[in-house]
Amino acid sequence: MFARIAKRYDLMNRIMSAGQDGAWRRQVIRLANLKPGARILDVATGTGDIMVEALRQQPDVTTIGSDFTLEMMQVGQVKPATQRIRWCTADALCLPFKDESFDAVTSGFGVRNFIDRETAFREQLRVLKPGGRVVCLEISKPPKNALRPFFTLYFNRLVPIAGGIISGEREAYTYLPQSVSEFLTPDELKIIMQRAGLRDVAYQKLMLGTVAIHTGTK
């Protein structure tokens, strides 16, 4: 599915987030607390936008992006500012990296698609150096408030229509609202990260509580 929408993935992200996704990625990298010369891994990197932001904020970091979908990374490789990113096809539940090899591990809109989220976070913890940070940007289950019906209408009705027109793959953008409705609240995801072994787990809500950035430390 992600292979089929790879060429329009970035455009749909901009549309669905009303152009806010760039600001969210900037915050992810700020929270990663990268120092000069750091090594950062972006899991489920897609087209590499988080790694592009890492290089913008800290030009001398080593950036590695891993993803299960080769076609997404191929789209990323031809974008400007991605020449210094190292790309790796990898399963998020079995990362092909040595223990304690990274100063930070990030992910953006990937954890929701993992079959076993706790195992994924354990793998991120394994490859993280002591004192390093895991930073997870993810859509959250919409809060139960007056805005929830509007959010549900937007995701369940409008996003599939727009996705179908722009990408030609309405089925893929029907999956998105389904995956959100079946996903976790920020508190539930926090508990999974804690069970995986991360410490000082915290989160901040964005976009009226429909997006959250979680952080945890090794």
N, C-alpha and C positions, 0 to 999 in steps of 0.2 A: 504494500500500500504506500509506504513512504517513498519507495523507488518511483512509483507512478506520479507522485506529486512533487518530486524533488525540485523541478525547474520553477515551480510557482510557490514553493514553500515560504520563502522569505517575504514575498509580496503579500501572501495571505496572513502572515504573522503581523505585518504592519497594519493591514486592514482590520483584523480581529481585535488588535490591541489599541486601535485608534492612534497609532504611532507612538505608543508609550513603551514598547518593548525595548527600544534603545536605552531609555532611562533605567529600565529594570536591569539590563545587562551591566550598565555602568555601576549600579549599586552592588551587583554580585561581585564584581572585581574589587570594588572598594572594601567589601566585607571579607574578601579572600586575604587581605592584608599582605600583599606581595611585597617582598623586598627585592632590591636589585640582585640579579642573578638567580632568582628563584625558578623552580620548575613547577609548572602547573599542568594538570590533566583535566580535560573537559570530557566527561562521559556523555554518550549520546549527543555528540557535538553537532550533528546535522551538517549544516553548511559552514560551521566554524565561527559564527558571529561573536560568541563569548570570547574565543581566543583572539579575535581581531581587537576586541575591547581591551583584553589583557595587554597586548602589545602596544596599544595606544597609551595606556596608563603607565606601563613599565616596559619601555622598548627593549631592555636587555634580558627579559625573562625567556626561558625555554618553554614553548607551548606545544603540547601534544593533545590532539583531538582524536578520540576513539568513537566509533559508531558501528552498529550492526549492519547498516545499509550503505553499501559502497556508493550507490548512485547519489546519495545526499552529499557525501564527501567530494565526489567528482564535480558536482556543481560548485561546492565551496572552493575547490582548488583553482578555478579560473576567475574568482572574484579578486578585485584589488585588495592589497594588504594581507593576502593569505600566504604569500610565498615562504614565509619563515615558519609557518605552522607545520608540524610533523603529523602525518595522518596515519591512523592505524585501525584496520577493521578488527573489531573485538566484541565479545559478549560481555555485557556489563556485569554478569553474574560470575565471570571467570576471567578477570583482567590479566593480560599477558605481561605484567610488569612485576619487578622485584619488590619485596617488602620495603617499606619506608623509602620510596624513591621520589616522592613529590612533596612540595611545600604546601600545596593546596589542590583540592579536587572539587570541580564545579560540575553542575548539570543544569540544563534549562529545558523544561517541558519534556523530560525524558522519563523520570521516575514513575510517572503515571502509567507508562506503557510496560514497565517491568513486571514479569510474572511473579518474582519473589523480591519484594522491596527490601526486606531486612537483609537478605543475602547480598544484594547490591550495595547496601551501605557498609556491610562488613568488608566487602572487597575494597571499597573506597578507603575504609579505615586501615586496612592492611597495607595498602600502597602509600599511605600518608606518613610523613615523618612526625615524630613526637612534637607537639606544639602546633602542628599544622591544622588547617581548617577545611571542613567540608561545607560547601555553600550550594544550596539547592533552590532553584527558582521553579515554581510549579503553579499551575492553576489549582484553585481550591474548590471544594464543594461549596456552592453559594450559600451564604448565611441565611438563616430564616428571618428575613425582615421584609419590609414593604417593597424593597427593590428586587426581591427574588423572582417574582413573576416576570418582570421585564428582562432580567438576565436569562431566565429560562426560555422566554420567547426568542430572544436574540440568538442564543446558542442552538436551540432546537429547530428553529424555523429559518432564520435569516442566514446564519453561517453556512448551512448546507446549500442554500440557494446560491450564495456568493461563491462558495468553493466550487460548486458545479460549473458556474459560468466561467470563472477565472482559470481553474485547473482542468476542467473537463472530468473531474473525479468527484461527483457528488457523494458517492459512497464513503470516500475517505473523510469528508467533512460531516458526514452523519455519524461516523465513529467518534469524532471529537466530543460532541456533547454527551454521547453515551459514556465515554471514558471519564468525563468529568462527574457525571451523576453517580457513577459507581466508585469514585475516588474517595479520598479521605478529607476530613477537616484538618486544619493546621495542627490542632492538638493531637489528633490521631497520628499524623505523620511525625510529630515530635516524639511520641512514645516509641514508634518504630526505630527512629534514629537513636534513641537512648538504649533500646534493647540491643541494637547493633554494637553498642559500646562507646558511642560518642558522648562527650561530656559538655556541660554548659550549653545544652541545646536551647536555642531561642528562635523566634521568628518575628517577622514584621509583615503586616498585611498591606496590600496595595490594591488600587482600583476597586474601592468600596468592598474590600474583603474577598474579592474573587481571585486574587493572586497572592501568593505568599513567598517570601524568601526565608528559608531556614538555614541556620548556621549551627555547626557543632565542631568541637575541638578534640584532637587526640592528645 
